[in-house]
Amino acid sequence: LLRLASHLAGRATGRDGLIGRVPVVFTLSAWDGRAGDVRGWMVDELVTKYQVLRRDALRVVEEDALVPLFDGLDDVRPGDRARCIDALNDYAGLARPSGFVVTCRTHDYTEMGRPLSVVRTLELRALEAEDVARQLRGEAHEPLRAALVKDPILGDLARTPMLLQVMRVGLRNSSSFRSAMADRAEAIRVVFGSF
């Protein structure tokens, strides 16, 4: 989601210098359960989390000047999920935003039993061995490649795109990782510590 936000932010300023719709991440774990009022909640979040003046927050939400990136539908309190989905569906239908994103773990979304009214969905799946190998080309990643072969649990963790990225960034040019590989717990500590 953050990579998408970064990409959209880069596209927000056009060649002519005009600013288009700006991506903003809204963390749904902060959803307070109000029915049907996503826009009011967005204004409150802009004011409290991003320190935007209320009048400016009202204006950008009213003018549909944002690309809302709603993160973590599965993090909404279970008792509030149905109201949150209904509110997002109302927002999609009534506000007619030019586009928004909602993230949720597939299993949790399926368990909710209430669909979002969305144009399309995208499911991120675990990486295949070839995908991991492609991401770890080059001599700098040789210790990590060897560790993934040696430790199947660490190899399985690398199939998650986020954890693979943590490993790649955290272990870039890391000589400490070689010595840590004797102990799996220490290797994981070094991976996250280096990141």
C-alpha positions in Angstrom: 0.0 0.0 0.0 2.8 2.4 0.8 4.5 1.6 -2.5 1.2 2.4 -4.3 0.9 5.6 -2.3 4.4 6.6 -3.3 3.6 5.9 -6.9 0.4 7.8 -6.9 2.1 10.7 -5.1 4.7 10.8 -7.9 1.9 11.1 -10.5 -0.1 13.7 -8.5 2.0 16.5 -10.0 1.7 16.5 -13.8 4.0 17.9 -16.4 2.1 21.1 -16.4 2.8 21.6 -12.7 -0.8 21.1 -11.7 -1.5 18.9 -8.7 -3.9 16.1 -9.2 -5.6 13.9 -6.6 -3.3 13.2 -3.7 -3.1 9.7 -2.1 -3.7 9.6 1.6 -3.5 6.4 3.8 -6.4 6.1 6.2 -5.9 3.4 8.9 -9.2 1.6 9.3 -8.3 0.4 12.7 -9.1 3.9 13.8 -12.7 3.6 12.4 -15.0 4.7 15.2 -18.1 2.9 14.0 -20.2 5.8 12.8 -22.7 4.7 10.2 -22.5 6.0 6.7 -20.1 8.8 7.3 -16.8 8.0 5.7 -16.3 11.5 4.5 -16.7 13.0 8.0 -14.4 10.4 9.4 -11.8 11.2 6.7 -12.0 14.9 7.6 -11.4 14.0 11.3 -8.5 11.8 10.4 -6.9 14.5 8.2 -7.2 16.9 11.1 -6.0 14.6 13.9 -3.4 12.4 12.1 -2.1 14.7 9.4 -2.6 18.1 11.2 -4.6 19.5 8.3 -6.7 22.5 9.1 -10.4 21.5 9.3 -11.5 23.9 6.6 -8.8 22.5 4.3 -9.7 19.0 5.2 -13.4 19.6 4.5 -12.5 21.2 1.1 -10.3 18.4 -0.2 -12.7 15.7 0.9 -15.7 17.6 -0.6 -13.9 18.3 -3.8 -12.8 14.7 -4.1 -9.1 15.9 -4.3 -7.8 12.8 -2.5 -7.2 9.1 -3.5 -8.2 7.4 -0.2 -6.1 4.4 0.6 -8.1 2.6 3.4 -5.7 0.2 5.1 -6.8 -2.8 7.1 -10.5 -3.6 6.9 -9.6 -6.7 8.9 -8.3 -4.5 11.7 -11.7 -2.8 12.2 -13.2 -4.1 15.5 -15.4 -7.1 14.6 -18.6 -5.4 15.9 -18.0 -2.4 13.7 -17.0 -4.2 10.4 -20.5 -4.5 8.9 -21.1 -0.7 9.5 -17.7 0.1 8.1 -18.3 -2.0 4.9 -21.8 -0.3 4.6 -20.2 3.1 5.0 -17.5 2.4 2.4 -20.2 1.1 0.0 -22.2 4.3 0.6 -19.1 6.4 0.1 -18.4 4.5 -3.2 -22.0 5.1 -4.4 -22.9 8.5 -3.1 -19.7 10.4 -3.1 -18.7 9.0 -6.5 -15.0 9.2 -5.7 -12.6 8.8 -8.7 -11.1 5.8 -7.0 -10.1 4.4 -3.7 -8.3 1.3 -2.3 -9.3 -0.9 0.6 -6.8 -3.5 1.9 -7.8 -6.7 3.8 -6.5 -10.2 4.3 -8.3 -12.5 1.9 -9.3 -15.0 4.5 -10.7 -12.3 6.9 -12.6 -10.6 4.0 -14.2 -13.9 3.0 -15.2 -14.5 6.7 -16.9 -11.1 6.9 -19.6 -12.4 4.5 -20.5 -8.8 3.4 -19.0 -7.6 0.1 -17.5 -4.3 -0.7 -19.0 -2.6 -3.8 -15.8 -2.4 -5.7 -14.9 -2.3 -9.4 -12.1 -4.8 -9.2 -10.1 -6.7 -6.6 -6.5 -7.7 -6.5 -5.1 -10.5 -4.4 -1.5 -10.6 -3.4 -0.3 -14.2 -3.2 2.8 -15.8 -1.8 5.8 -15.6 -4.0 7.0 -18.7 -5.9 10.6 -19.9 -5.6 11.4 -18.3 -8.9 10.1 -14.9 -7.8 12.2 -15.0 -4.7 15.3 -16.1 -6.7 14.7 -13.2 -9.2 14.6 -10.7 -6.3 17.8 -12.1 -4.8 20.1 -12.0 -7.9 23.6 -10.8 -7.4 26.6 -11.5 -5.2 25.4 -9.2 -2.4 22.4 -11.6 -1.7 24.4 -14.8 -1.7 24.4 -15.2 2.1 20.6 -14.7 2.1 20.0 -17.1 -0.7 22.1 -19.8 1.1 20.2 -19.1 4.3 16.8 -19.6 2.6 18.0 -22.9 1.2 19.4 -24.1 4.5 16.4 -23.0 6.7 13.0 -24.0 5.2 11.1 -21.8 7.7 13.1 -18.8 6.7 12.6 -19.7 3.1 8.9 -19.9 3.6 8.9 -16.4 5.3 10.7 -15.1 2.2 7.6 -16.0 0.1 5.8 -13.1 1.7 6.6 -10.0 -0.4 6.9 -7.7 2.7 9.2 -10.0 4.6 11.3 -10.6 1.5 11.7 -6.8 1.1 12.7 -6.5 4.8 15.3 -9.2 4.3 16.6 -7.6 1.1 16.9 -4.1 2.5 18.0 -5.1 6.0 20.7 -7.4 4.8 22.1 -5.3 2.1 25.9 -5.6 2.4 25.5 -7.2 5.8 28.4 -9.3 7.0 26.7 -9.8 10.4 24.1 -12.0 8.8 26.7 -14.7 8.0 27.6 -15.3 11.6 23.9 -15.0 12.7 22.8 -17.9 10.5 23.9 -20.5 13.0 20.9 -19.6 15.2 17.5 -19.1 13.5 16.2 -16.7 16.2 19.4 -14.6 16.0 19.0 -14.5 12.2 15.5 -13.2 12.4 16.6 -10.6 15.0 19.4 -9.5 12.7 17.1 -9.3 9.7 14.6 -7.0 11.5 17.3 -5.1 13.4 19.2 -4.4 10.1 16.0 -3.2 8.4 
